[in-house]
């Protein structure tokens, strides 16, 4: 089908695709522990129905030893045609009111800018919508063999890696299409070629056997919270660069994200400066970053005039492509164990060591993806990295070493605000991505 004809067909399909997306946004499929299970199961069931209607007649909820089930399905293409695996996930991040939402998180809302607002609108129910539109563009009969995997626990402790390792035969393919990414700016196409990894641990600092009166003992007895604060501050230098000895760093050689577009997506308060050195792309995609993502200590409401005997924090460090996650975590643990002040006792517990990922290049399938995206967006495609991590990608690569990867999607970094308040997606970006995926499948089908 000529690209113009496919574009017209996709355009006609979009009202239905957007209505399905809005329905899915309205289901609060938060798979984190402590949240209701029923909405997640409802989301899985409704998503299953939609993909079955779109052409995956054999799609089903797969049995897993624990957690929420992935959805898997297959459509046989013409004999000898390439095999493509489509990936997205149906779970979402929590959406606390304290984040500062201006709309109801699970009530899809179209604002004056035309974007659809709601938790999961971009990450990653837009990926599901993109796959639905792609299938409908072929009336459920694509020119290649398609396999579909929709994860139910991507945002929390994933069970899909274990599932892939137990069933590698389901993931044998020529190309994985991971629709859980996005362009820097809507309408300007990019392929993601590198993702940082993530290592994490918890650290507990102890200075006393029990709490002490801060007036009677303060000034001589060390406070564990103050010791923890000094330990955390030692993790970065004055510029905000990671100061952990032995951690890998680098520079980014691809497209450069502008400081202006970064600030649009991360509006700093007045007077607050950016941290780090080098280009924004270096800082986000080729250098490590470190954050204390949780702290356990007495709340202000429950505070009293005591010196704390112990304080804990959870540390997350993003690591660069090409690094060894275990070695990077070793370096972080060694730093924490040796930099506490005043002889404070330190206990570190390792939590996670997820590898970074470099997309293998040079293949015909990725070349076809680049061509399809160029046609769909009407401009040349750039290469970018991602500061986030998807540990599943390395597992998929190990299950099928010869496969290529196309990492893309409608989640523009500029305005989508994934994981934050007022998450949103541009419907026009979904349309462009549906067209890109449809053109990609046509090109792969023609290659035979």
C-alpha positions as CSV (number, residue, x, y, z in Angstrom):
1,X,0.0,0.0,0.0
2,X,1.4,3.5,-0.9
3,X,2.5,5.5,2.1
4,X,-0.2,8.1,1.4
5,X,-2.9,5.5,1.3
6,X,-1.7,4.0,4.6
7,X,-1.6,7.4,6.1
8,X,-5.2,8.0,5.1
9,X,-6.3,4.7,6.6
10,X,-4.5,5.3,9.8
11,X,-6.0,8.8,10.1
12,X,-9.5,7.3,9.7
13,X,-8.8,4.8,12.5
14,X,-7.6,7.3,15.0
15,X,-10.9,8.3,16.6
16,X,-11.5,4.7,17.7
17,X,-7.9,4.3,18.9
18,X,-8.2,7.5,21.0
19,X,-11.4,6.4,22.5
20,X,-9.8,3.1,23.5
21,X,-6.9,4.9,25.0
22,X,-9.2,7.1,27.1
23,X,-11.0,4.0,28.3
24,X,-7.8,2.4,29.4
25,X,-6.6,5.6,31.1
26,X,-9.7,5.4,33.3
27,X,-8.6,2.1,34.8
28,X,-6.2,2.7,37.7
29,X,-3.9,-0.2,36.9
30,X,-1.3,0.4,39.6
31,X,0.6,-2.9,40.2
32,X,2.6,-1.7,43.2
33,X,2.2,-3.6,46.5
34,X,-0.5,-2.1,48.7
35,X,-2.8,-0.9,45.9
36,X,-6.1,-2.7,44.9
37,X,-5.6,-5.7,42.7
38,X,-9.0,-5.6,41.0
39,X,-8.3,-2.6,38.7
40,X,-5.1,-4.2,37.5
41,X,-6.9,-7.4,36.7
42,X,-9.7,-5.4,35.0
43,X,-7.1,-3.6,32.9
44,X,-5.6,-6.9,31.9
45,X,-9.0,-8.3,30.9
46,X,-10.0,-5.2,28.9
47,X,-6.7,-5.0,27.2
48,X,-6.9,-8.6,26.3
49,X,-10.4,-8.1,24.7
50,X,-9.1,-5.1,22.7
51,X,-6.1,-7.0,21.2
52,X,-8.2,-10.0,20.5
53,X,-10.7,-7.8,18.6
54,X,-7.8,-6.2,16.7
55,X,-6.5,-9.5,15.3
56,X,-4.7,-11.5,18.0
57,X,-7.5,-14.0,18.3
58,X,-5.4,-16.4,20.4
59,X,-4.1,-13.8,22.8
60,X,-4.3,-14.9,26.4
61,X,-3.3,-14.1,29.9
62,X,-0.2,-16.2,30.6
63,X,0.3,-18.2,33.8
64,X,3.1,-16.8,36.0
65,X,4.3,-18.0,39.4
66,X,3.6,-14.6,41.0
67,X,2.3,-11.2,40.2
68,X,0.0,-9.9,37.4
69,X,-0.1,-11.8,34.1
70,X,1.5,-10.7,30.8
71,X,-0.7,-10.9,27.7
72,X,0.7,-12.9,24.8
73,X,-0.6,-13.5,21.3
74,X,0.6,-14.4,17.8
75,X,-0.6,-13.8,14.3
76,X,1.0,-16.0,11.6
77,X,2.1,-14.0,8.6
78,X,2.9,-15.2,5.1
79,X,5.2,-18.2,5.0
80,X,8.8,-17.2,5.3
81,X,8.0,-13.6,6.4
82,X,10.0,-12.0,9.2
83,X,8.9,-12.3,12.8
84,X,8.3,-9.1,14.9
85,X,7.6,-8.9,18.6
86,X,5.5,-5.9,19.8
87,X,6.0,-4.8,23.4
88,X,4.2,-2.4,25.7
89,X,2.9,-2.5,29.3
90,X,-0.5,-2.1,30.9
91,X,0.5,-1.1,34.4
92,X,1.1,2.5,35.5
93,X,2.8,4.5,38.2
94,X,0.8,5.7,41.3
95,X,-0.8,9.1,41.0
96,X,-0.8,10.8,44.4
97,X,-2.7,14.0,44.7
98,X,0.3,15.5,46.5
99,X,2.2,15.4,43.1
100,X,0.1,18.5,42.1
101,X,-2.3,17.1,39.5
102,X,-4.6,19.8,37.9
103,X,-6.9,17.1,36.6
104,X,-8.2,13.8,38.0
105,X,-5.4,11.3,37.2
106,X,-7.8,8.5,36.1
107,X,-10.3,10.7,34.3
108,X,-8.9,11.3,30.8
109,X,-9.0,15.0,30.0
110,X,-8.3,16.9,26.8
111,X,-7.0,20.4,27.5
112,X,-6.8,23.4,25.2
113,X,-3.4,22.2,23.9
114,X,-5.1,19.1,22.4
115,X,-3.2,16.7,24.6
116,X,-4.8,13.9,26.6
117,X,-4.1,14.1,30.3
118,X,-4.2,11.2,32.8
119,X,-2.0,8.6,34.5
120,X,-0.7,6.2,31.8
121,X,-1.8,8.4,28.9
122,X,1.8,8.3,27.7
123,X,3.5,5.6,29.9
124,X,2.5,3.2,28.5
125,X,-1.1,3.0,27.5
126,X,-0.2,5.1,24.5
127,X,2.0,2.1,23.5
128,X,-0.9,-0.2,23.7
129,X,-3.0,2.2,21.6
130,X,-0.2,2.4,19.0
131,X,-0.2,-1.4,18.7
132,X,-4.0,-1.5,18.4
133,X,-3.9,1.1,15.6
134,X,-1.1,-0.8,13.8
135,X,-3.1,-4.0,13.8
136,X,-6.3,-2.3,12.6
137,X,-4.4,-0.7,9.8
138,X,-4.0,-4.3,8.4
139,X,-7.5,-5.4,9.4
140,X,-5.8,-7.9,11.7
141,X,-3.8,-9.6,8.9
142,X,-0.3,-8.1,8.9
143,X,2.3,-8.8,6.2
144,X,4.7,-10.4,8.8
145,X,4.3,-12.8,11.7
146,X,3.5,-10.8,14.7
147,X,3.9,-11.7,18.4
148,X,2.6,-9.5,21.1
149,X,3.7,-9.2,24.7
150,X,2.1,-6.7,27.1
151,X,3.6,-6.6,30.5
152,X,1.6,-6.1,33.7
153,X,4.4,-5.2,36.2
154,X,6.9,-3.0,34.3
155,X,6.6,-0.1,36.8
156,X,7.3,-2.3,39.9
157,X,9.1,-5.6,40.4
158,X,8.8,-7.1,37.0
159,X,8.0,-10.8,36.6
160,X,8.4,-10.7,32.8
161,X,12.2,-11.4,32.8
162,X,11.5,-14.7,34.6
163,X,8.7,-15.4,32.1
164,X,11.1,-14.8,29.1
165,X,13.8,-17.0,30.6
166,X,11.2,-19.8,31.2
167,X,9.7,-19.5,27.7
168,X,12.4,-18.3,25.3
169,X,10.7,-20.0,22.3
170,X,7.9,-17.4,22.5
171,X,10.4,-14.6,21.9
172,X,12.3,-15.8,18.8
173,X,12.1,-13.1,16.2
174,X,13.9,-10.8,13.8
175,X,12.9,-7.6,15.5
176,X,11.6,-6.4,18.9
177,X,9.5,-3.2,18.7
178,X,9.5,-1.7,22.1
179,X,6.8,1.0,22.2
180,X,7.6,2.5,25.6
181,X,9.8,5.4,24.6
182,X,9.3,8.7,22.8
183,X,10.8,11.7,20.9
184,X,12.5,14.6,22.6
185,X,9.9,16.9,21.1
186,X,6.6,15.7,19.5
187,X,6.9,15.6,15.8
188,X,10.7,15.3,15.7
189,X,11.5,11.6,15.2
190,X,14.2,9.8,17.1
191,X,15.3,6.2,17.7
192,X,16.6,5.4,21.2
193,X,19.9,3.6,20.9
194,X,21.1,3.4,24.5
195,X,19.5,3.2,28.0
196,X,21.2,3.7,31.3
197,X,21.0,0.9,33.9
198,X,20.0,1.2,37.5
199,X,21.7,-0.1,40.7
200,X,20.2,0.5,44.1
201,X,20.8,-0.2,47.8
202,X,19.6,0.8,51.2
203,X,22.0,2.3,53.8
204,X,21.4,2.6,57.5
205,X,23.6,4.8,59.7
206,X,23.7,4.2,63.5
207,X,25.4,6.4,66.1
208,X,23.6,5.6,69.4
209,X,22.1,2.7,71.2
210,X,18.9,4.6,71.9
211,X,17.5,8.2,71.5
212,X,18.9,11.0,73.7
213,X,17.6,14.3,74.8
214,X,18.9,16.9,72.3
215,X,19.4,19.6,74.9
216,X,21.2,17.5,77.4
217,X,23.4,15.5,75.0
218,X,23.4,17.7,71.8
219,X,26.7,19.1,70.8
220,X,28.7,16.1,71.9
221,X,26.6,13.0,70.9
222,X,26.4,12.5,67.1
223,X,22.9,12.5,65.5
224,X,22.4,9.6,63.0
225,X,20.2,11.8,60.7
226,X,23.0,14.4,60.5
227,X,25.5,11.7,59.8
228,X,23.3,10.3,57.0
229,X,22.9,13.7,55.5
230,X,26.7,14.2,55.4
231,X,27.1,10.7,53.9
232,X,24.5,11.4,51.2
233,X,26.1,14.7,50.3
234,X,29.4,13.0,49.8
235,X,27.9,11.1,46.8
236,X,28.1,14.1,44.6
237,X,30.6,17.0,44.1
238,X,29.9,20.7,44.2
239,X,28.6,20.6,40.6
240,X,26.3,17.7,41.3
241,X,28.4,15.1,39.4
242,X,28.6,11.6,40.9
243,X,31.7,11.5,43.2
244,X,31.8,7.7,43.7
245,X,35.3,6.4,42.9
246,X,35.3,3.7,40.2
247,X,32.0,4.5,38.6
248,X,32.0,4.6,34.8
249,X,31.3,7.8,32.9
250,X,31.4,9.0,29.3
251,X,30.2,11.4,26.6
252,X,27.2,11.2,24.2
253,X,28.0,11.1,20.4
254,X,24.5,11.2,19.0
255,X,21.8,14.0,18.8
256,X,22.1,16.7,21.5
257,X,19.1,17.7,23.5
258,X,18.9,21.4,24.0
259,X,18.9,22.9,27.5
260,X,15.7,24.8,26.6
261,X,13.7,21.6,25.8
262,X,15.0,20.0,28.9
263,X,13.9,22.9,31.1
264,X,10.5,22.7,29.4
265,X,10.1,19.1,30.6
266,X,11.7,19.8,34.0
267,X,10.7,23.3,35.1
268,X,13.1,24.3,37.9
269,X,12.0,26.7,40.6
270,X,13.3,30.3,40.4
271,X,16.9,30.5,41.3
272,X,17.6,26.7,41.0
273,X,20.4,25.7,38.6
274,X,20.9,22.6,36.6
275,X,23.5,20.2,38.0
276,X,26.4,18.3,36.3
277,X,28.8,19.3,33.5
278,X,28.9,18.6,29.7
279,X,25.9,18.7,27.4
280,X,22.4,17.8,28.6
281,X,22.7,14.7,26.5
282,X,26.0,13.7,28.3
283,X,24.4,14.2,31.7
284,X,21.2,12.2,30.8
285,X,22.5,9.4,28.6
286,X,26.3,9.0,29.0
287,X,27.0,9.9,32.7
288,X,25.9,8.3,35.9
289,X,23.4,10.1,38.2
290,X,22.5,9.4,41.8
291,X,19.5,10.1,44.0
292,X,18.3,9.3,47.5
293,X,14.8,8.2,46.5
294,X,13.6,7.4,50.0
295,X,14.4,8.2,53.6
296,X,13.2,6.6,56.9
297,X,13.3,8.9,59.9
298,X,10.9,10.4,62.3
299,X,8.3,12.7,60.6
300,X,7.9,16.3,61.5
301,X,4.5,15.6,63.0
302,X,5.9,12.9,65.3
303,X,9.2,14.7,66.1
304,X,10.4,15.5,69.6
305,X,13.6,16.9,71.1
306,X,15.8,13.8,70.7
307,X,19.0,12.9,68.9
308,X,18.3,10.1,66.4
309,X,20.1,6.9,67.0
310,X,19.6,5.5,63.4
311,X,18.5,6.8,60.0
312,X,18.1,5.0,56.6
313,X,17.9,5.9,53.0
314,X,17.4,4.1,49.7
315,X,20.0,5.1,47.0
316,X,19.4,4.7,43.3
317,X,22.3,5.3,40.8
318,X,21.8,5.3,37.1
319,X,24.7,3.7,35.3
320,X,26.0,4.2,31.7
321,X,25.9,1.8,28.8
322,X,28.8,-0.5,28.6
323,X,29.3,-0.6,32.4
324,X,29.1,-3.7,34.6
325,X,26.2,-3.3,37.0
326,X,27.7,-5.5,39.8
327,X,30.9,-3.5,39.6
328,X,29.1,-0.2,39.7
329,X,27.1,-1.4,42.7
330,X,30.3,-2.6,44.4
331,X,31.7,0.9,44.0
332,X,28.6,2.6,45.5
333,X,28.6,0.2,48.5
334,X,32.3,0.8,49.1
335,X,31.7,4.5,49.1
336,X,28.9,4.3,51.5
337,X,30.8,2.0,53.9
338,X,33.8,4.3,54.0
339,X,32.5,7.9,54.0
340,X,30.2,8.2,57.1
341,X,31.5,10.8,59.6
342,X,32.3,10.5,63.3
343,X,32.9,6.7,63.1
344,X,29.2,6.1,62.6
345,X,28.3,2.5,61.9
346,X,27.0,1.8,58.4
347,X,25.0,-1.1,57.1
348,X,24.4,-1.4,53.3
349,X,21.9,-3.8,51.8
350,X,22.0,-4.4,48.0
351,X,18.7,-4.1,46.2
352,X,19.1,-4.2,42.5
353,X,21.8,-4.3,39.8
354,X,20.1,-3.8,36.4
355,X,22.3,-3.5,33.3
356,X,22.3,-0.6,30.9
357,X,21.5,-1.4,27.3
358,X,23.1,-0.6,23.9
359,X,20.9,-1.2,20.9
360,X,22.8,-3.4,18.4
361,X,23.1,-1.4,15.1
362,X,23.7,-2.1,11.4
363,X,20.8,-4.4,10.7
364,X,18.2,-4.3,7.9
365,X,15.2,-4.3,10.3
366,X,16.4,-1.1,12.1
367,X,17.2,0.4,8.7
368,X,13.6,-0.2,7.7
369,X,12.4,1.3,11.0
370,X,14.4,4.4,10.3
371,X,12.9,4.7,6.8
372,X,9.4,4.1,8.1
373,X,9.8,6.8,10.8
374,X,11.2,9.2,8.3
375,X,8.2,8.8,6.0
376,X,5.7,9.0,8.8
377,X,7.2,12.1,10.3
378,X,8.4,13.8,7.1
379,X,11.9,14.4,8.4
380,X,15.2,12.6,9.1
381,X,15.5,10.5,12.2
382,X,18.1,11.3,15.0
383,X,19.5,8.9,17.6
384,X,19.1,9.6,21.3
385,X,19.6,7.8,24.6
386,X,17.4,7.4,27.6
387,X,18.2,8.1,31.2
388,X,15.7,5.4,32.2
389,X,16.3,1.7,32.2
390,X,14.4,-1.4,31.0
391,X,16.2,-4.4,32.3
392,X,14.0,-6.7,30.2
393,X,15.8,-5.6,27.1
394,X,19.0,-7.5,28.1
395,X,16.9,-10.5,28.9
396,X,15.3,-10.4,25.5
397,X,18.7,-10.1,23.8
398,X,19.9,-13.1,25.7
399,X,16.8,-15.1,24.7
400,X,17.2,-14.2,21.0
401,X,20.8,-12.9,20.3
402,X,20.3,-12.3,16.6
403,X,17.2,-10.1,16.9
404,X,17.3,-6.3,16.3
405,X,15.6,-3.7,18.4
406,X,13.5,-0.6,17.6
407,X,12.9,1.5,20.6
408,X,10.3,4.3,20.1
409,X,6.9,5.5,21.0
410,X,4.6,8.5,21.6
411,X,6.0,9.6,25.0
412,X,7.7,12.9,24.1
413,X,10.2,14.0,26.7
414,X,9.2,17.7,26.3
415,X,5.7,17.5,27.6
416,X,4.6,14.0,28.6
417,X,5.7,14.2,32.2
418,X,5.7,10.5,32.7
419,X,5.8,9.4,36.4
420,X,4.9,13.0,37.4
421,X,1.7,15.0,37.8
422,X,-0.3,16.0,34.7
423,X,1.1,13.2,32.5
424,X,-0.1,13.6,29.0
425,X,0.2,12.5,25.4
426,X,-0.2,14.2,22.0
427,X,-2.8,12.3,19.9
428,X,-1.0,13.4,16.8
429,X,2.1,11.7,18.0
430,X,0.2,8.4,18.4
431,X,-1.1,8.7,14.9
432,X,2.5,9.3,13.6
433,X,3.7,6.3,15.5
434,X,0.9,4.1,14.3
435,X,1.8,5.1,10.7
436,X,5.5,4.4,11.4
437,X,4.8,0.9,12.7
438,X,2.5,0.1,9.9
439,X,5.0,1.3,7.3
440,X,7.7,-0.7,9.1
441,X,5.7,-3.9,8.9
442,X,5.0,-3.3,5.2
443,X,8.7,-2.8,4.5
444,X,9.7,-6.0,6.4
445,X,7.0,-7.9,4.7
446,X,8.4,-6.8,1.3
447,X,11.8,-8.0,2.3
448,X,10.4,-11.5,2.8
